[in-house]
């Protein structure tokens, strides 16, 4: 009977304790930081908001992104350079064709004059 009474008292005390303090005991902090964040010194973090291992990952990811951006810019500049080169070559070829056409026109006019002189016109 004593053990039965003692068991009921323990159960009621635990139930009462959980009812009153359970929400406080199992509640998470409402802040954005993990619980215990403000307590103690974060050694090795060097003022960062993340642990050293995560900081290294973020730094590597940032460097890789910068490297990829640099490569993309380099390829874009090369493509622009090639496009300008092709445009210059096209303009040069067009000028050559115009020059040839002008030359042919002069030649035909010259031949026409010769033929006119032969005919006596």
C-alpha positions as CSV (number, residue, x, y, z in Angstrom):
1,X,0.0,0.0,0.0
2,X,2.9,2.3,0.8
3,X,4.5,1.7,-2.6
4,X,1.2,2.2,-4.3
5,X,0.7,5.5,-2.6
6,X,4.3,6.5,-3.3
7,X,3.9,5.6,-7.0
8,X,0.7,7.7,-7.3
9,X,2.5,10.6,-5.7
10,X,5.4,10.4,-8.0
11,X,3.2,10.1,-11.1
12,X,1.1,13.1,-9.9
13,X,4.3,15.2,-9.2
14,X,5.8,14.4,-12.6
15,X,2.4,15.1,-14.3
16,X,2.1,18.4,-12.5
17,X,5.7,19.3,-13.3
18,X,5.3,18.6,-16.9
19,X,2.0,20.4,-17.1
20,X,3.4,23.5,-15.5
21,X,7.0,23.5,-16.7
22,X,6.9,21.2,-19.7
23,X,6.3,23.9,-22.2
24,X,9.2,25.8,-20.9
25,X,11.5,22.8,-20.7
26,X,10.8,21.6,-24.2
27,X,10.3,24.9,-26.0
28,X,12.7,26.2,-28.5
29,X,14.1,29.7,-28.5
30,X,12.1,32.1,-30.6
31,X,15.2,33.8,-31.9
32,X,16.9,32.9,-35.1
33,X,20.0,31.6,-33.4
34,X,20.3,28.1,-32.0
35,X,19.7,27.6,-28.3
36,X,22.8,28.5,-26.3
37,X,24.1,30.8,-29.0
38,X,24.5,33.8,-26.7
39,X,26.2,31.7,-24.0
40,X,30.0,31.3,-24.1
41,X,32.6,32.2,-26.6
42,X,32.8,30.7,-30.0
43,X,36.5,29.9,-30.3
44,X,37.9,29.5,-33.8
45,X,35.0,31.2,-35.5
46,X,36.9,34.5,-36.0
47,X,33.8,36.6,-35.7
48,X,31.9,34.6,-38.3
49,X,28.2,33.7,-37.9
50,X,29.0,30.1,-38.9
51,X,31.3,27.4,-37.7
52,X,34.8,27.2,-39.3
53,X,33.9,24.1,-41.4
54,X,30.8,25.8,-42.9
55,X,32.7,29.0,-43.4
56,X,35.3,27.1,-45.4
57,X,32.6,25.5,-47.5
58,X,31.0,28.9,-48.1
59,X,34.3,30.4,-49.0
60,X,35.1,27.6,-51.5
61,X,31.7,27.9,-53.0
62,X,32.2,31.7,-53.4
63,X,35.6,31.2,-55.0
64,X,34.2,28.6,-57.4
65,X,31.4,30.9,-58.4
66,X,33.8,33.8,-58.9
67,X,36.0,31.5,-61.0
68,X,33.0,30.4,-63.1
69,X,31.9,34.0,-63.6
70,X,35.5,34.9,-64.7
71,X,35.5,32.1,-67.2
72,X,32.1,33.1,-68.6
73,X,33.3,36.7,-69.0
74,X,36.5,35.5,-70.7
75,X,34.5,33.4,-73.1
76,X,32.1,36.2,-73.8
77,X,35.0,38.6,-74.6
78,X,36.5,36.0,-76.9
79,X,33.2,35.5,-78.7
80,X,32.8,39.3,-79.1
81,X,36.4,39.5,-80.4
82,X,35.7,36.7,-83.0
83,X,32.4,38.4,-84.0
84,X,34.3,41.7,-84.6
85,X,37.0,39.9,-86.5
86,X,34.4,38.2,-88.7
87,X,32.6,41.5,-89.3
88,X,35.8,43.2,-90.3
89,X,36.6,40.4,-92.7
90,X,33.1,40.7,-94.2
91,X,33.5,44.4,-94.7
92,X,36.9,43.9,-96.3
93,X,35.5,41.3,-98.7
94,X,32.6,43.6,-99.5
95,X,35.1,46.5,-100.3
96,X,37.1,44.1,-102.5
97,X,34.0,43.1,-104.4
98,X,33.0,46.8,-104.9
99,X,36.5,47.6,-106.1
100,X,36.4,44.7,-108.5
101,X,33.0,45.8,-109.8
102,X,34.2,49.4,-110.2
103,X,37.3,48.1,-112.1
104,X,35.1,45.9,-114.3
105,X,32.8,48.9,-115.1
106,X,35.8,51.1,-116.0
107,X,37.2,48.3,-118.2
108,X,33.8,47.9,-120.0
109,X,33.6,51.6,-120.5
110,X,37.1,51.6,-121.9
111,X,36.2,48.8,-124.3
112,X,33.0,50.6,-125.3
113,X,35.0,53.7,-126.2
114,X,37.5,51.7,-128.2
115,X,34.7,50.0,-130.1
116,X,33.0,53.4,-130.7
117,X,36.3,54.8,-132.1
118,X,36.8,51.8,-134.4
119,X,33.3,52.3,-135.7
120,X,33.9,56.0,-136.1
121,X,31.2,57.3,-133.9
